Amino acid sequence: MYLEPRPGTAWSSPHLRELRDAVRTLLGLDDDTAVIIRQLICGDVGFPSLETVVKVLPMDGEAHRWTFHRPTEQITENELRAALLHHRPS
């Protein structure tokens, strides 16, 4: 079944899809593992107003999360690679 976004929401950006695909490739994830990338408003003093959270949720096993203190559109694949491979889930 093909689902469309809720009314008033936009399709994900090509950059967001590229980041999600990069996470899958870098971590060698299977199709049963969810990859969620969200841009959130950060209320912490001393950090930018937007942050990006990357979550990996396997069907069996522990979930993992990485936070980037910058908007999603500013995250490069090299930056993503460095963060994920430095703190690679076991």
PALO-271627 format. One record per atom (N, C-alpha, C): residue number from 1; residue in one letter; atom name; x, y, z. Coordinates in nm, 4 decimals, always signed. Example, Ala and Ser with C-alpha at 12.3 -4.5 7.8 and 13.67 -1.06 7.14 Angstrom:
BEGIN
+-----+------+------+----------+----------+----------+
! pos ! code ! site !     east !    north !       up !
+-----+------+------+----------+----------+----------+
!   1 !    a !    N !  +1.3190 !  -0.5690 !  +0.7800 !
!   1 !    a !   CA !  +1.2300 !  -0.4500 !  +0.7800 !
!   1 !    a !    C !  +1.3200 !  -0.3300 !  +0.7800 !
!   2 !    s !    N !  +1.2850 !  -0.2250 !  +0.7080 !
!   2 !    s !   CA !  +1.3670 !  -0.1060 !  +0.7140 !
!   2 !    s !    C !  +1.2900 !  +0.0030 !  +0.7870 !
+-----+------+------+----------+----------+----------+
END
This chain:
BEGIN
+-----+------+------+----------+----------+----------+
! pos ! code ! site !     east !    north !       up !
+-----+------+------+----------+----------+----------+
!   1 !    m !    N !  +0.0839 !  -0.1169 !  +0.0000 !
!   1 !    m !   CA !  +0.0000 !  +0.0000 !  +0.0000 !
!   1 !    m !    C !  +0.0889 !  +0.1239 !  +0.0000 !
!   2 !    y !    N !  +0.0570 !  +0.2206 !  -0.0821 !
!   2 !    y !   CA !  +0.1355 !  +0.3433 !  -0.0923 !
!   2 !    y !    C !  +0.0648 !  +0.4519 !  -0.0138 !
!   3 !    l !    N !  +0.1342 !  +0.5119 !  +0.0799 !
!   3 !    l !   CA !  +0.0744 !  +0.6143 !  +0.1645 !
!   3 !    l !    C !  +0.1276 !  +0.7517 !  +0.1283 !
!   4 !    e !    N !  +0.0412 !  +0.8492 !  +0.1307 !
!   4 !    e !   CA !  +0.0808 !  +0.9876 !  +0.1064 !
!   4 !    e !    C !  +0.0951 !  +1.0581 !  +0.2403 !
!   5 !    p !    N !  +0.1719 !  +1.1680 !  +0.2446 !
!   5 !    p !   CA !  +0.1850 !  +1.2407 !  +0.3712 !
!   5 !    p !    C !  +0.0522 !  +1.3022 !  +0.4129 !
!   6 !    r !    N !  +0.0428 !  +1.3331 !  +0.5414 !
!   6 !    r !   CA !  -0.0766 !  +1.4006 !  +0.5925 !
!   6 !    r !    C !  -0.0941 !  +1.5333 !  +0.5212 !
!   7 !    p !    N !  -0.2186 !  +1.5809 !  +0.5106 !
!   7 !    p !   CA !  -0.2392 !  +1.7137 !  +0.4502 !
!   7 !    p !    C !  -0.1586 !  +1.8200 !  +0.5258 !
!   8 !    g !    N !  -0.0989 !  +1.9093 !  +0.4506 !
!   8 !    g !   CA !  -0.0215 !  +2.0168 !  +0.5123 !
!   8 !    g !    C !  +0.1236 !  +1.9808 !  +0.5371 !
!   9 !    t !    N !  +0.1637 !  +1.8573 !  +0.5076 !
!   9 !    t !   CA !  +0.3040 !  +1.8190 !  +0.5231 !
!   9 !    t !    C !  +0.3665 !  +1.8028 !  +0.3860 !
!  10 !    a !    N !  +0.4945 !  +1.8199 !  +0.3798 !
!  10 !    a !   CA !  +0.5654 !  +1.8089 !  +0.2524 !
!  10 !    a !    C !  +0.6351 !  +1.6751 !  +0.2417 !
!  11 !    w !    N !  +0.6608 !  +1.6347 !  +0.1179 !
!  11 !    w !   CA !  +0.7415 !  +1.5152 !  +0.0960 !
!  11 !    w !    C !  +0.8819 !  +1.5440 !  +0.1467 !
!  12 !    s !    N !  +0.9527 !  +1.4406 !  +0.1843 !
!  12 !    s !   CA !  +1.0889 !  +1.4614 !  +0.2335 !
!  12 !    s !    C !  +1.1774 !  +1.5134 !  +0.1202 !
!  13 !    s !    N !  +1.2770 !  +1.5884 !  +0.1582 !
!  13 !    s !   CA !  +1.3665 !  +1.6493 !  +0.0596 !
!  13 !    s !    C !  +1.4597 !  +1.5441 !  +0.0008 !
!  14 !    p !    N !  +1.5124 !  +1.5708 !  -0.1186 !
!  14 !    p !   CA !  +1.6105 !  +1.4783 !  -0.1767 !
!  14 !    p !    C !  +1.7333 !  +1.4625 !  -0.0855 !
!  15 !    h !    N !  +1.7737 !  +1.5705 !  -0.0191 !
!  15 !    h !   CA !  +1.8894 !  +1.5635 !  +0.0710 !
!  15 !    h !    C !  +1.8613 !  +1.4696 !  +0.1877 !
!  16 !    l !    N !  +1.7405 !  +1.4748 !  +0.2394 !
!  16 !    l !   CA !  +1.7020 !  +1.3875 !  +0.3495 !
!  16 !    l !    C !  +1.7047 !  +1.2413 !  +0.3058 !
!  17 !    r !    N !  +1.6560 !  +1.2137 !  +0.1868 !
!  17 !    r !   CA !  +1.6603 !  +1.0758 !  +0.1346 !
!  17 !    r !    C !  +1.8053 !  +1.0302 !  +0.1145 !
!  18 !    e !    N !  +1.8907 !  +1.1207 !  +0.0674 !
!  18 !    e !   CA !  +2.0325 !  +1.0861 !  +0.0500 !
!  18 !    e !    C !  +2.0974 !  +1.0525 !  +0.1841 !
!  19 !    l !    N !  +2.0673 !  +1.1314 !  +0.2870 !
!  19 !    l !   CA !  +2.1234 !  +1.1038 !  +0.4197 !
!  19 !    l !    C !  +2.0734 !  +0.9692 !  +0.4728 !
!  20 !    r !    N !  +1.9442 !  +0.9424 !  +0.4559 !
!  20 !    r !   CA !  +1.8870 !  +0.8162 !  +0.5028 !
!  20 !    r !    C !  +1.9519 !  +0.6973 !  +0.4291 !
!  21 !    d !    N !  +1.9703 !  +0.7099 !  +0.2986 !
!  21 !    d !   CA !  +2.0359 !  +0.6041 !  +0.2214 !
!  21 !    d !    C !  +2.1813 !  +0.5871 !  +0.2652 !
!  22 !    a !    N !  +2.2486 !  +0.6973 !  +0.2955 !
!  22 !    a !   CA !  +2.3874 !  +0.6905 !  +0.3414 !
!  22 !    a !    C !  +2.3966 !  +0.6178 !  +0.4753 !
!  23 !    v !    N !  +2.3030 !  +0.6442 !  +0.5666 !
!  23 !    v !   CA !  +2.3012 !  +0.5746 !  +0.6954 !
!  23 !    v !    C !  +2.2872 !  +0.4254 !  +0.6712 !
!  24 !    r !    N !  +2.1938 !  +0.3859 !  +0.5856 !
!  24 !    r !   CA !  +2.1719 !  +0.2439 !  +0.5554 !
!  24 !    r !    C !  +2.2991 !  +0.1783 !  +0.5002 !
!  25 !    t !    N !  +2.3629 !  +0.2472 !  +0.4074 !
!  25 !    t !   CA !  +2.4833 !  +0.1920 !  +0.3443 !
!  25 !    t !    C !  +2.5992 !  +0.1849 !  +0.4434 !
!  26 !    l !    N !  +2.6245 !  +0.2936 !  +0.5153 !
!  26 !    l !   CA !  +2.7378 !  +0.2989 !  +0.6078 !
!  26 !    l !    C !  +2.7278 !  +0.1936 !  +0.7177 !
!  27 !    l !    N !  +2.6072 !  +0.1693 !  +0.7661 !
!  27 !    l !   CA !  +2.5892 !  +0.0740 !  +0.8764 !
!  27 !    l !    C !  +2.5506 !  -0.0651 !  +0.8277 !
!  28 !    g !    N !  +2.5341 !  -0.0817 !  +0.6965 !
!  28 !    g !   CA !  +2.4988 !  -0.2129 !  +0.6407 !
!  28 !    g !    C !  +2.3655 !  -0.2633 !  +0.6935 !
!  29 !    l !    N !  +2.2648 !  -0.1774 !  +0.6946 !
!  29 !    l !   CA !  +2.1355 !  -0.2116 !  +0.7537 !
!  29 !    l !    C !  +2.0491 !  -0.2913 !  +0.6576 !
!  30 !    d !    N !  +1.9685 !  -0.3789 !  +0.7137 !
!  30 !    d !   CA !  +1.8742 !  -0.4550 !  +0.6324 !
!  30 !    d !    C !  +1.7438 !  -0.3772 !  +0.6171 !
!  31 !    d !    N !  +1.6532 !  -0.4305 !  +0.5351 !
!  31 !    d !   CA !  +1.5273 !  -0.3612 !  +0.5080 !
!  31 !    d !    C !  +1.4337 !  -0.3586 !  +0.6281 !
!  32 !    d !    N !  +1.4569 !  -0.4439 !  +0.7272 !
!  32 !    d !   CA !  +1.3716 !  -0.4476 !  +0.8463 !
!  32 !    d !    C !  +1.4129 !  -0.3441 !  +0.9514 !
!  33 !    t !    N !  +1.5206 !  -0.2740 !  +0.9278 !
!  33 !    t !   CA !  +1.5679 !  -0.1731 !  +1.0221 !
!  33 !    t !    C !  +1.5212 !  -0.0356 !  +0.9770 !
!  34 !    a !    N !  +1.4528 !  +0.0349 !  +1.0648 !
!  34 !    a !   CA !  +1.4029 !  +0.1692 !  +1.0333 !
!  34 !    a !    C !  +1.5126 !  +0.2726 !  +1.0561 !
!  35 !    v !    N !  +1.5196 !  +0.3679 !  +0.9652 !
!  35 !    v !   CA !  +1.6098 !  +0.4822 !  +0.9799 !
!  35 !    v !    C !  +1.5213 !  +0.6065 !  +0.9788 !
!  36 !    i !    N !  +1.5273 !  +0.6828 !  +1.0870 !
!  36 !    i !   CA !  +1.4451 !  +0.8024 !  +1.1010 !
!  36 !    i !    C !  +1.5374 !  +0.9222 !  +1.1187 !
!  37 !    i !    N !  +1.5169 !  +1.0230 !  +1.0361 !
!  37 !    i !   CA !  +1.5950 !  +1.1460 !  +1.0470 !
!  37 !    i !    C !  +1.4954 !  +1.2603 !  +1.0624 !
!  38 !    r !    N !  +1.5102 !  +1.3349 !  +1.1706 !
!  38 !    r !   CA !  +1.4192 !  +1.4446 !  +1.2001 !
!  38 !    r !    C !  +1.4967 !  +1.5708 !  +1.2353 !
!  39 !    q !    N !  +1.4431 !  +1.6823 !  +1.1910 !
!  39 !    q !   CA !  +1.4976 !  +1.8118 !  +1.2290 !
!  39 !    q !    C !  +1.4092 !  +1.8659 !  +1.3405 !
!  40 !    l !    N !  +1.4695 !  +1.9011 !  +1.4516 !
!  40 !    l !   CA !  +1.3954 !  +1.9450 !  +1.5690 !
!  40 !    l !    C !  +1.4395 !  +2.0840 !  +1.6122 !
!  41 !    i !    N !  +1.3521 !  +2.1509 !  +1.6828 !
!  41 !    i !   CA !  +1.3870 !  +2.2790 !  +1.7432 !
!  41 !    i !    C !  +1.4622 !  +2.2498 !  +1.8726 !
!  42 !    c !    N !  +1.5778 !  +2.3089 !  +1.8858 !
!  42 !    c !   CA !  +1.6615 !  +2.2870 !  +2.0035 !
!  42 !    c !    C !  +1.6480 !  +2.4077 !  +2.0956 !
!  43 !    g !    N !  +1.6102 !  +2.3826 !  +2.2204 !
!  43 !    g !   CA !  +1.5939 !  +2.4916 !  +2.3150 !
!  43 !    g !    C !  +1.7123 !  +2.5098 !  +2.4081 !
!  44 !    d !    N !  +1.8192 !  +2.4335 !  +2.3848 !
!  44 !    d !   CA !  +1.9356 !  +2.4418 !  +2.4723 !
!  44 !    d !    C !  +2.0159 !  +2.5688 !  +2.4444 !
!  45 !    v !    N !  +2.0542 !  +2.6371 !  +2.5495 !
!  45 !    v !   CA !  +2.1348 !  +2.7588 !  +2.5375 !
!  45 !    v !    C !  +2.2735 !  +2.7217 !  +2.4854 !
!  46 !    g !    N !  +2.3224 !  +2.7989 !  +2.3915 !
!  46 !    g !   CA !  +2.4558 !  +2.7759 !  +2.3384 !
!  46 !    g !    C !  +2.4579 !  +2.6855 !  +2.2167 !
!  47 !    f !    N !  +2.3427 !  +2.6345 !  +2.1729 !
!  47 !    f !   CA !  +2.3350 !  +2.5501 !  +2.0546 !
!  47 !    f !    C !  +2.2480 !  +2.6190 !  +1.9500 !
!  48 !    p !    N !  +2.2660 !  +2.5848 !  +1.8222 !
!  48 !    p !   CA !  +2.1809 !  +2.6432 !  +1.7181 !
!  48 !    p !    C !  +2.0334 !  +2.6102 !  +1.7450 !
!  49 !    s !    N !  +1.9448 !  +2.6882 !  +1.6850 !
!  49 !    s !   CA !  +1.8017 !  +2.6703 !  +1.7107 !
!  49 !    s !    C !  +1.7457 !  +2.5424 !  +1.6484 !
!  50 !    l !    N !  +1.8142 !  +2.4863 !  +1.5500 !
!  50 !    l !   CA !  +1.7701 !  +2.3610 !  +1.4885 !
!  50 !    l !    C !  +1.8763 !  +2.2545 !  +1.5063 !
!  51 !    e !    N !  +1.8318 !  +2.1316 !  +1.5329 !
!  51 !    e !   CA !  +1.9228 !  +2.0184 !  +1.5395 !
!  51 !    e !    C !  +1.8622 !  +1.9039 !  +1.4612 !
!  52 !    t !    N !  +1.9470 !  +1.8112 !  +1.4208 !
!  52 !    t !   CA !  +1.9036 !  +1.6950 !  +1.3460 !
!  52 !    t !    C !  +1.9309 !  +1.5707 !  +1.4284 !
!  53 !    v !    N !  +1.8311 !  +1.4837 !  +1.4365 !
!  53 !    v !   CA !  +1.8436 !  +1.3587 !  +1.5103 !
!  53 !    v !    C !  +1.8307 !  +1.2438 !  +1.4113 !
!  54 !    v !    N !  +1.9260 !  +1.1515 !  +1.4171 !
!  54 !    v !   CA !  +1.9246 !  +1.0311 !  +1.3350 !
!  54 !    v !    C !  +1.9019 !  +0.9136 !  +1.4284 !
!  55 !    k !    N !  +1.7988 !  +0.8350 !  +1.4004 !
!  55 !    k !   CA !  +1.7697 !  +0.7163 !  +1.4817 !
!  55 !    k !    C !  +1.7715 !  +0.5937 !  +1.3929 !
!  56 !    v !    N !  +1.8288 !  +0.4856 !  +1.4464 !
!  56 !    v !   CA !  +1.8278 !  +0.3559 !  +1.3804 !
!  56 !    v !    C !  +1.7544 !  +0.2605 !  +1.4732 !
!  57 !    l !    N !  +1.6469 !  +0.2033 !  +1.4216 !
!  57 !    l !   CA !  +1.5601 !  +0.1181 !  +1.5020 !
!  57 !    l !    C !  +1.5496 !  -0.0216 !  +1.4400 !
!  58 !    p !    N !  +1.6340 !  -0.1149 !  +1.4843 !
!  58 !    p !   CA !  +1.6260 !  -0.2501 !  +1.4305 !
!  58 !    p !    C !  +1.5044 !  -0.3240 !  +1.4872 !
!  59 !    m !    N !  +1.4546 !  -0.4221 !  +1.4108 !
!  59 !    m !   CA !  +1.3422 !  -0.5029 !  +1.4588 !
!  59 !    m !    C !  +1.3814 !  -0.5775 !  +1.5858 !
!  60 !    d !    N !  +1.5012 !  -0.6339 !  +1.5852 !
!  60 !    d !   CA !  +1.5538 !  -0.7049 !  +1.7017 !
!  60 !    d !    C !  +1.6827 !  -0.6363 !  +1.7435 !
!  61 !    g !    N !  +1.6856 !  -0.5861 !  +1.8622 !
!  61 !    g !   CA !  +1.8084 !  -0.5233 !  +1.9089 !
!  61 !    g !    C !  +1.7832 !  -0.3831 !  +1.9602 !
!  62 !    e !    N !  +1.8924 !  -0.3217 !  +1.9954 !
!  62 !    e !   CA !  +1.8898 !  -0.1907 !  +2.0596 !
!  62 !    e !    C !  +1.8815 !  -0.0770 !  +1.9576 !
!  63 !    a !    N !  +1.8027 !  +0.0246 !  +1.9882 !
!  63 !    a !   CA !  +1.7944 !  +0.1439 !  +1.9046 !
!  63 !    a !    C !  +1.9183 !  +0.2309 !  +1.9287 !
!  64 !    h !    N !  +1.9568 !  +0.3078 !  +1.8276 !
!  64 !    h !   CA !  +2.0722 !  +0.3971 !  +1.8376 !
!  64 !    h !    C !  +2.0322 !  +0.5351 !  +1.7884 !
!  65 !    r !    N !  +2.0973 !  +0.6367 !  +1.8452 !
!  65 !    r !   CA !  +2.0629 !  +0.7750 !  +1.8134 !
!  65 !    r !    C !  +2.1892 !  +0.8605 !  +1.8046 !
!  66 !    w !    N !  +2.1914 !  +0.9484 !  +1.7061 !
!  66 !    w !   CA !  +2.2977 !  +1.0464 !  +1.6899 !
!  66 !    w !    C !  +2.2329 !  +1.1829 !  +1.6769 !
!  67 !    t !    N !  +2.2906 !  +1.2844 !  +1.7404 !
!  67 !    t !   CA !  +2.2374 !  +1.4201 !  +1.7320 !
!  67 !    t !    C !  +2.3433 !  +1.5110 !  +1.6702 !
!  68 !    f !    N !  +2.3002 !  +1.5886 !  +1.5717 !
!  68 !    f !   CA !  +2.3859 !  +1.6870 !  +1.5069 !
!  68 !    f !    C !  +2.3275 !  +1.8236 !  +1.5385 !
!  69 !    h !    N !  +2.4079 !  +1.9121 !  +1.5918 !
!  69 !    h !   CA !  +2.3596 !  +2.0443 !  +1.6319 !
!  69 !    h !    C !  +2.3657 !  +2.1411 !  +1.5144 !
!  70 !    r !    N !  +2.2889 !  +2.1059 !  +1.4123 !
!  70 !    r !   CA !  +2.2780 !  +2.1873 !  +1.2915 !
!  70 !    r !    C !  +2.1571 !  +2.1402 !  +1.2112 !
!  71 !    p !    N !  +2.1045 !  +2.2239 !  +1.1238 !
!  71 !    p !   CA !  +1.9906 !  +2.1839 !  +1.0419 !
!  71 !    p !    C !  +2.0262 !  +2.0685 !  +0.9480 !
!  72 !    t !    N !  +1.9274 !  +1.9912 !  +0.9121 !
!  72 !    t !   CA !  +1.9461 !  +1.8739 !  +0.8264 !
!  72 !    t !    C !  +2.0155 !  +1.9093 !  +0.6954 !
!  73 !    e !    N !  +1.9752 !  +2.0187 !  +0.6345 !
!  73 !    e !   CA !  +2.0308 !  +2.0565 !  +0.5039 !
!  73 !    e !    C !  +2.1794 !  +2.0899 !  +0.5100 !
!  74 !    q !    N !  +2.2338 !  +2.1152 !  +0.6286 !
!  74 !    q !   CA !  +2.3758 !  +2.1491 !  +0.6425 !
!  74 !    q !    C !  +2.4634 !  +2.0277 !  +0.6717 !
!  75 !    i !    N !  +2.4038 !  +1.9124 !  +0.6918 !
!  75 !    i !   CA !  +2.4810 !  +1.7922 !  +0.7236 !
!  75 !    i !    C !  +2.5300 !  +1.7291 !  +0.5946 !
!  76 !    t !    N !  +2.6603 !  +1.7072 !  +0.5876 !
!  76 !    t !   CA !  +2.7189 !  +1.6451 !  +0.4695 !
!  76 !    t !    C !  +2.7313 !  +1.4949 !  +0.4916 !
!  77 !    e !    N !  +2.7463 !  +1.4229 !  +0.3834 !
!  77 !    e !   CA !  +2.7637 !  +1.2785 !  +0.3936 !
!  77 !    e !    C !  +2.8934 !  +1.2453 !  +0.4666 !
!  78 !    n !    N !  +2.9970 !  +1.3242 !  +0.4476 !
!  78 !    n !   CA !  +3.1238 !  +1.3008 !  +0.5178 !
!  78 !    n !    C !  +3.1081 !  +1.3189 !  +0.6681 !
!  79 !    e !    N !  +3.0326 !  +1.4213 !  +0.7091 !
!  79 !    e !   CA !  +3.0073 !  +1.4449 !  +0.8509 !
!  79 !    e !    C !  +2.9264 !  +1.3291 !  +0.9104 !
!  80 !    l !    N !  +2.8283 !  +1.2832 !  +0.8352 !
!  80 !    l !   CA !  +2.7463 !  +1.1697 !  +0.8776 !
!  80 !    l !    C !  +2.8324 !  +1.0449 !  +0.8925 !
!  81 !    r !    N !  +2.9181 !  +1.0204 !  +0.7952 !
!  81 !    r !   CA !  +3.0068 !  +0.9035 !  +0.7981 !
!  81 !    r !    C !  +3.0970 !  +0.9077 !  +0.9218 !
!  82 !    a !    N !  +3.1549 !  +1.0227 !  +0.9497 !
!  82 !    a !   CA !  +3.2449 !  +1.0353 !  +1.0647 !
!  82 !    a !    C !  +3.1725 !  +1.0060 !  +1.1954 !
!  83 !    a !    N !  +3.0525 !  +1.0585 !  +1.2107 !
!  83 !    a !   CA !  +2.9765 !  +1.0383 !  +1.3357 !
!  83 !    a !    C !  +2.9315 !  +0.8936 !  +1.3507 !
!  84 !    l !    N !  +2.8763 !  +0.8359 !  +1.2451 !
!  84 !    l !   CA !  +2.8222 !  +0.7000 !  +1.2537 !
!  84 !    l !    C !  +2.9316 !  +0.5960 !  +1.2724 !
!  85 !    l !    N !  +3.0409 !  +0.6115 !  +1.2007 !
!  85 !    l !   CA !  +3.1463 !  +0.5105 !  +1.2094 !
!  85 !    l !    C !  +3.2284 !  +0.5259 !  +1.3371 !
!  86 !    h !    N !  +3.2334 !  +0.6481 !  +1.3928 !
!  86 !    h !   CA !  +3.3048 !  +0.6699 !  +1.5193 !
!  86 !    h !    C !  +3.2292 !  +0.6086 !  +1.6352 !
!  87 !    h !    N !  +3.0985 !  +0.6147 !  +1.6316 !
!  87 !    h !   CA !  +3.0129 !  +0.5597 !  +1.7366 !
!  87 !    h !    C !  +2.9207 !  +0.4549 !  +1.6775 !
!  88 !    r !    N !  +2.9792 !  +0.3609 !  +1.6092 !
!  88 !    r !   CA !  +2.9031 !  +0.2570 !  +1.5376 !
!  88 !    r !    C !  +2.8327 !  +0.1649 !  +1.6360 !
!  89 !    p !    N !  +2.7021 !  +0.1377 !  +1.6093 !
!  89 !    p !   CA !  +2.6323 !  +0.0435 !  +1.6977 !
!  89 !    p !    C !  +2.6884 !  -0.0965 !  +1.6834 !
!  90 !    s !    N !  +2.6826 !  -0.1722 !  +1.7907 !
!  90 !    s !   CA !  +2.7365 !  -0.3093 !  +1.7868 !
!  90 !    s !    C !  +2.6288 !  -0.4073 !  +1.7476 !
+-----+------+------+----------+----------+----------+
END
